Amino acid sequence: MKPALALALWFGYGLASLVLALGLTWGLYAQADYGYPFWYQQLEIGAHIDHYGPLNRYHRRDFERLDAHQHQALFHDIRVAVHDGGRGLEALAYQDRDGRRIPLLRHAEVLHLRDVAHLIDRGRVAFWLALVLWLPLAWLSAGAPRPGWRGRALVAVSPLLAMLGWLLVSGPTKVFYQFHIWLFPADHEWFFYWQDSLMSTLMKAPALFGGIAVVLVGGTLVLTPMLYGGGLWLARRLREPHR
């Protein structure tokens, strides 16, 4: 087998393992509402809501009067909706001090969360595609000559170094915003000031997303080598009768 083809197989298998690791971490963390109860305490989101809730410019009053359990329940409802294609977002609401039903989200926020839901749906497609390709790529990689360390480093490390350099030069906030520009429709609002959005206030965006990203990266770093090594071990076991 030509070295270039062996390197392409190695890269494809590594990428499939990475996508699976990220998808598994994402799926498991989503079931725990992305650790929102934990981050609610660590990031002092309750105090954040107490400060910015009364400043809401769209007359969503009394949001700060809800307790931590109610805030966490609303985040859970948002999480469930965006993982269900965005269904039910318009119906999310809370009660003010007079018992009146106050819609949680404005139309622009509903549109943004639907865009997030569509992004998650595309992520599911990528996950299932990686799952289908993972073992066949492991099988092919197990039978291919192992590429030299220079080639593997060039393919695997260069993108990581490029991303790290971008983060160091531009800063996490600018990188975060740039990904929003790339991923979401240009005519849909995605930046919301805390005074304009109970959604943004509830999430203390972007601080919450930073905490979630740390967990996702950590889980992916742990699972990727496990999946990579496990797939090769399984492929070699399957190959043994054919030797």
BALO-392423 format. One line per 2 residues: their letters; for each residue x, y negated, z of N, C-alpha, C. Coordinates in steps of 0.2 Angstrom, whole numbers. Atoms other than C-alpha are relative to their C-alpha. Layout:
# residues N
a = X Y Z X Y Z X Y Z; ...
***
This chain:
# residues 243
mk = 4 6 0 0 0 0 4 -6 0; -4 6 0 7 -17 -4 -1 -4 6
pa = 0 4 -6 12 -28 10 -6 -5 1; 5 5 0 0 -42 5 -7 3 2
la = 6 -3 -2 -15 -30 6 0 3 7; 0 -3 -7 -10 -22 22 -1 -6 5
la = 1 6 -4 -9 -40 29 -7 -2 0; 7 2 0 -26 -44 23 -5 4 4
lw = 4 -5 -4 -33 -28 31 1 -2 7; -1 2 -7 -25 -33 47 -4 -6 2
fg = 4 6 -2 -32 -50 47 -7 1 0; 7 -1 0 -49 -45 42 -2 4 6
yg = 2 -4 -6 -50 -32 56 1 -4 6; -1 4 -5 -43 -44 68 -5 -6 1
la = 6 5 0 -56 -57 63 -6 3 2; 6 -4 -2 -70 -44 64 0 1 8
sl = 0 -1 -7 -64 -40 82 -1 -7 4; 1 7 -3 -63 -59 86 -8 -2 0
vl = 7 2 1 -81 -62 80 -4 4 5; 4 -4 -4 -88 -47 89 2 -2 8
al = -1 2 -6 -79 -53 105 -4 -6 2; 4 6 -1 -86 -70 104 -7 1 0
gl = 7 -2 0 -103 -63 100 -3 3 6; 1 -3 -7 -103 -52 115 0 -4 5
tw = -1 5 -5 -97 -65 126 -6 -5 0; 5 4 0 -110 -77 120 -7 3 2
gl = 6 -3 -2 -124 -65 121 -1 1 7; 0 -1 -8 -120 -60 139 -1 -6 4
ya = 1 6 -3 -118 -77 144 -6 -4 -1; 7 3 1 -134 -83 136 -5 3 5
qa = 4 -3 -4 -143 -70 146 0 -3 8; 0 3 -7 -137 -79 162 -1 -8 -1
dy = 1 7 1 -142 -96 155 6 -4 0; -7 3 0 -124 -100 152 3 -3 6
gy = -2 2 -6 -121 -101 170 -2 -7 3; 3 7 -2 -132 -117 172 -1 -1 7
pf = 1 1 -7 -136 -114 190 7 -2 4; -7 1 -3 -117 -113 194 2 -7 -2
wy = -2 6 2 -113 -128 183 -4 -6 3; 5 5 -3 -128 -138 190 4 -2 7
qq = -4 2 -6 -118 -137 207 7 -3 -1; -6 2 1 -101 -139 201 1 -7 -4
le = 0 7 4 -104 -154 189 -4 -5 3; 4 5 -4 -116 -162 202 -5 -3 -5
ig = 5 2 4 -130 -162 189 -6 -3 3; 6 3 -4 -143 -166 202 1 -7 1
ah = -2 7 -2 -134 -182 207 0 -4 -7; 0 3 7 -132 -186 188 -7 -2 -2
id = 7 1 2 -151 -184 185 -3 -5 5; 3 5 -5 -155 -194 201 2 -7 -3
hy = -2 7 2 -145 -209 193 -3 -2 -7; 2 2 7 -150 -208 175 -7 1 -2
gp = 7 -1 1 -168 -201 176 -4 -6 0; 4 7 0 -175 -218 182 1 -5 -6
ln = -2 5 5 -166 -227 168 -2 2 -7; 2 -2 6 -174 -217 154 -5 -5 -4
ry = 3 5 4 -180 -229 140 -6 2 -3; 6 -3 3 -194 -218 134 -5 2 5
hr = 6 0 -5 -205 -219 149 -1 8 3; 0 -6 -3 -201 -201 155 1 0 7
rd = -2 2 -7 -203 -205 173 -1 6 4; 0 -5 -6 -201 -195 189 4 7 -2
fe = -4 -6 1 -189 -182 181 5 1 6; -5 0 -6 -177 -186 196 -4 3 6
rl = 4 -2 -6 -191 -181 208 -1 8 0; 0 -7 0 -190 -163 202 6 3 4
da = -6 -3 -4 -179 -151 213 4 4 -5; -5 -4 4 -164 -141 207 -3 6 -4
hq = 3 -6 3 -175 -125 204 -4 -2 -6; 4 2 6 -187 -135 192 5 -2 -6
hq = -5 1 5 -172 -142 183 3 6 -4; -3 -6 2 -164 -125 181 -5 4 -4
al = 5 -3 4 -181 -118 175 -1 -3 -7; 0 3 7 -182 -131 161 5 1 -4
fh = -6 -2 5 -165 -127 155 -1 7 -2; 2 -7 2 -170 -109 155 -5 0 -6
di = 5 0 6 -185 -113 144 3 -3 -6; -3 3 6 -174 -123 132 4 6 -3
rv = -4 -6 3 -162 -108 131 -4 5 -3; 5 -5 3 -176 -96 128 -2 -2 -7
av = 3 3 7 -183 -107 114 5 0 -5; -5 1 5 -167 -110 105 3 7 -2
hd = -2 -7 2 -163 -91 105 -6 3 -3; 6 -3 3 -181 -88 98 -2 -5 -6
gg = 1 4 6 -179 -99 82 -3 -7 1; 3 7 -1 -184 -115 91 -7 0 2
rg = 8 -1 -2 -202 -109 95 -1 -2 7; 2 2 -6 -210 -118 109 3 -6 3
le = -3 6 -3 -199 -133 111 -4 -6 1; 5 5 0 -213 -145 108 -4 0 6
al = 5 -1 -5 -223 -138 122 4 -1 7; -4 1 -7 -209 -140 136 -2 -7 3
ay = 2 6 -3 -215 -152 149 1 1 8; 0 -1 -8 -215 -156 168 -5 -5 2
qd = 5 4 -3 -227 -165 179 3 -6 4; -2 6 -4 -225 -183 186 -3 0 7
rd = 3 0 -7 -230 -188 204 -7 0 0; 8 0 1 -248 -190 198 -3 6 -3
gr = 3 -6 3 -249 -173 191 -1 0 -8; 0 1 7 -248 -179 173 5 4 -4
ri = -5 -4 4 -240 -168 160 5 -5 -5; -5 4 3 -224 -177 153 4 4 -5
pl = -4 -4 5 -216 -170 137 7 -1 2; -7 1 -2 -198 -166 141 4 -2 -6
lr = -5 1 6 -191 -168 123 -4 -5 -5; 2 4 5 -193 -182 110 0 4 -7
ha = -1 -4 7 -195 -177 91 7 1 -2; -7 0 2 -177 -181 88 4 6 4
ev = -3 -5 -4 -172 -169 102 -2 7 -2; 3 -7 2 -184 -155 96 4 2 -7
lh = -3 -1 6 -176 -157 78 7 3 1; -7 -2 -1 -158 -156 85 0 7 3
lr = 0 -7 -3 -162 -140 96 -2 5 -5; 1 -5 5 -170 -132 81 6 1 -5
dv = -6 -1 4 -154 -135 71 5 4 4; -4 -4 -4 -145 -127 86 -3 7 -1
ah = 3 -7 0 -157 -112 85 2 3 -7; -2 -2 7 -153 -111 66 7 2 0
li = -7 -1 -1 -135 -111 70 1 7 4; 0 -6 -4 -137 -97 83 -2 6 -5
dr = 3 -5 4 -147 -87 70 6 2 -5; -6 -1 4 -132 -89 58 6 4 3
gr = -4 -4 -4 -121 -83 72 -1 7 0; 2 -7 -1 -131 -67 74 2 3 -7
va = -1 -4 7 -129 -63 55 8 1 0; -7 -1 0 -110 -66 57 2 6 5
fw = -1 -6 -5 -110 -54 72 -2 7 -3; 2 -7 2 -120 -40 64 5 2 -6
la = -4 -1 6 -109 -42 48 7 3 3; -6 -3 -3 -93 -40 59 -1 7 3
lv = 2 -7 -3 -101 -25 68 0 5 -6; 0 -5 6 -104 -16 51 7 1 -3
lw = -7 0 3 -86 -20 45 5 2 5; -5 -1 -5 -77 -17 61 3 7 0
lp = -3 -7 0 -75 2 61 3 2 -7; -3 -1 6 -72 3 42 7 -3 -1
la = -7 3 1 -58 -10 43 5 3 5; -4 -4 -4 -51 -1 58 3 6 -3
wl = -2 -6 4 -51 15 48 6 -2 -5; -4 2 5 -42 6 34 7 -2 3
sa = -6 3 -3 -30 -3 45 5 5 3; -4 -6 -4 -25 13 55 4 4 -5
ga = -3 -4 5 -20 21 38 5 -4 -4; -5 4 4 -10 6 32 6 -2 3
pr = -7 2 -3 8 1 35 -1 -6 4; 1 6 -5 9 -11 50 4 -6 -3
pg = -3 5 3 13 -28 43 6 -3 5; -5 3 -4 29 -37 49 -2 -5 5
wr = 2 5 -5 28 -48 64 0 -7 -2; 0 7 3 32 -64 54 -7 -1 -4
gr = 6 1 4 17 -61 42 -6 0 5; 6 0 -5 5 -57 57 0 -6 4
al = 0 6 -3 11 -72 66 -2 -6 -4; 2 5 5 9 -83 51 -8 0 -1
va = 7 0 2 -9 -77 48 -4 -2 7; 4 0 -7 -15 -76 67 2 -7 4
vs = -2 6 -5 -5 -90 76 -1 -7 -4; 1 7 3 -5 -104 63 -6 -3 0
pl = 7 3 -1 -24 -107 63 -1 -2 8; 1 2 -7 -23 -107 82 4 -6 2
la = -5 6 -2 -8 -119 83 -3 -6 -4; 3 5 4 -17 -130 70 -6 -3 4
ml = 6 2 -4 -33 -131 81 3 -3 7; -3 3 -6 -22 -134 97 3 -7 -1
gw = -3 6 2 -13 -148 88 -5 -5 -1; 5 5 1 -29 -156 83 -3 -2 7
ll = 3 2 -7 -36 -155 101 5 -5 4; -5 4 -4 -20 -163 108 0 -7 -3
vs = 0 7 3 -20 -177 95 -6 -4 1; 6 3 0 -38 -181 94 -4 0 7
gp = 3 -1 -6 -44 -175 111 -7 4 -1; 6 -5 0 -59 -163 115 -6 -4 -2
tk = 6 3 2 -72 -176 113 -1 -2 -7; 0 1 8 -68 -181 95 -1 6 -3
vf = 1 -7 4 -66 -163 90 -7 2 1; 7 -2 -1 -83 -159 98 -5 -4 -4
yq = 4 4 4 -91 -174 89 1 2 -8; -1 -1 7 -83 -169 72 -3 7 -2
fh = 4 -6 1 -90 -151 74 -7 -1 -1; 7 2 1 -107 -159 76 -1 -2 -7
iw = 0 3 7 -104 -169 60 0 6 -5; -1 -5 5 -99 -153 50 -6 5 1
lf = 5 -6 0 -113 -141 57 -7 -2 0; 7 2 0 -129 -152 58 -1 -5 -6
pa = 2 4 5 -139 -161 45 2 -7 1; -2 7 -1 -133 -179 42 -5 -4 2
dh = 6 4 -2 -150 -186 44 -4 2 6; 3 -2 -6 -154 -177 60 5 -3 6
ew = -3 3 -6 -149 -186 77 3 6 4; -3 -5 -5 -137 -176 88 4 -3 6
ff = -3 3 -6 -129 -189 99 -6 -4 4; 6 3 -4 -141 -194 113 3 -3 7
yw = -2 3 -6 -137 -207 127 -4 3 6; 3 -3 -5 -141 -201 144 -7 -4 2
qd = 6 4 -1 -154 -216 146 -5 2 -5; 5 -1 5 -163 -210 130 -2 7 0
sl = 2 -7 1 -164 -191 132 1 4 7; 0 -5 -6 -169 -180 147 4 6 -2
ms = -4 -6 2 -161 -166 137 7 -1 2; -7 1 -1 -144 -174 137 1 -1 8
tl = -1 1 -8 -147 -179 156 0 6 3; 1 -6 -4 -152 -162 161 6 4 -1
mk = -6 -4 1 -136 -155 153 6 -4 1; -5 4 -2 -125 -169 158 5 1 -6
ap = -4 -1 6 -118 -168 140 5 -5 -1; -2 -7 2 -105 -165 135 4 4 5
al = -3 -3 -5 -98 -160 152 -2 7 1; 2 -7 -1 -108 -144 153 2 4 -6
fg = -2 -4 5 -103 -139 136 8 2 0; -7 -2 -1 -85 -140 141 1 6 5
gi = 0 -6 -4 -88 -128 155 -2 6 -3; 3 -6 4 -98 -116 144 6 2 -5
av = -6 -2 5 -83 -117 131 5 4 4; -5 -3 -3 -71 -112 144 -1 7 2
vl = 3 -7 -1 -81 -96 149 0 4 -7; 0 -3 7 -83 -92 130 6 2 -2
vg = -7 -1 2 -65 -94 126 3 6 5; -3 -5 -5 -60 -84 142 -2 7 -2
gt = 3 -6 1 -72 -70 138 2 3 -7; -2 -2 6 -67 -69 120 8 2 0
lv = -7 -1 0 -48 -69 124 1 7 4; 0 -6 -4 -52 -54 136 -2 6 -5
lt = 3 -5 4 -63 -44 124 4 1 -7; -3 -1 6 -53 -47 108 5 6 0
pm = -5 -5 0 -38 -36 112 -3 7 2; 3 -6 -2 -49 -23 120 -4 3 -6
ly = 3 -2 6 -60 -22 104 5 2 -6; -5 -2 5 -45 -22 93 4 6 1
gg = -4 -6 -2 -35 -9 102 -5 6 0; 5 -6 -1 -51 2 105 -2 2 -7
gl = 2 -1 6 -56 1 87 5 5 -4; -5 -4 3 -39 7 81 1 7 3
wl = 0 -6 -3 -39 21 94 -5 5 -3; 6 -4 3 -56 27 88 1 2 -7
ar = -1 -2 7 -51 26 70 5 5 -1; -5 -5 0 -35 36 73 -3 7 2
rl = 3 -6 -2 -45 49 82 -4 3 -5; 4 -2 5 -57 50 68 4 3 -6
re = -4 -2 6 -43 52 55 4 6 2; -4 -5 -1 -35 66 64 -2 7 -3
ph = 2 -6 4 -45 80 56 2 0 -7; -1 1 7 -41 73 39 8 0 -2
r = -7 0 1 -22 74 41 3 6 -2
***
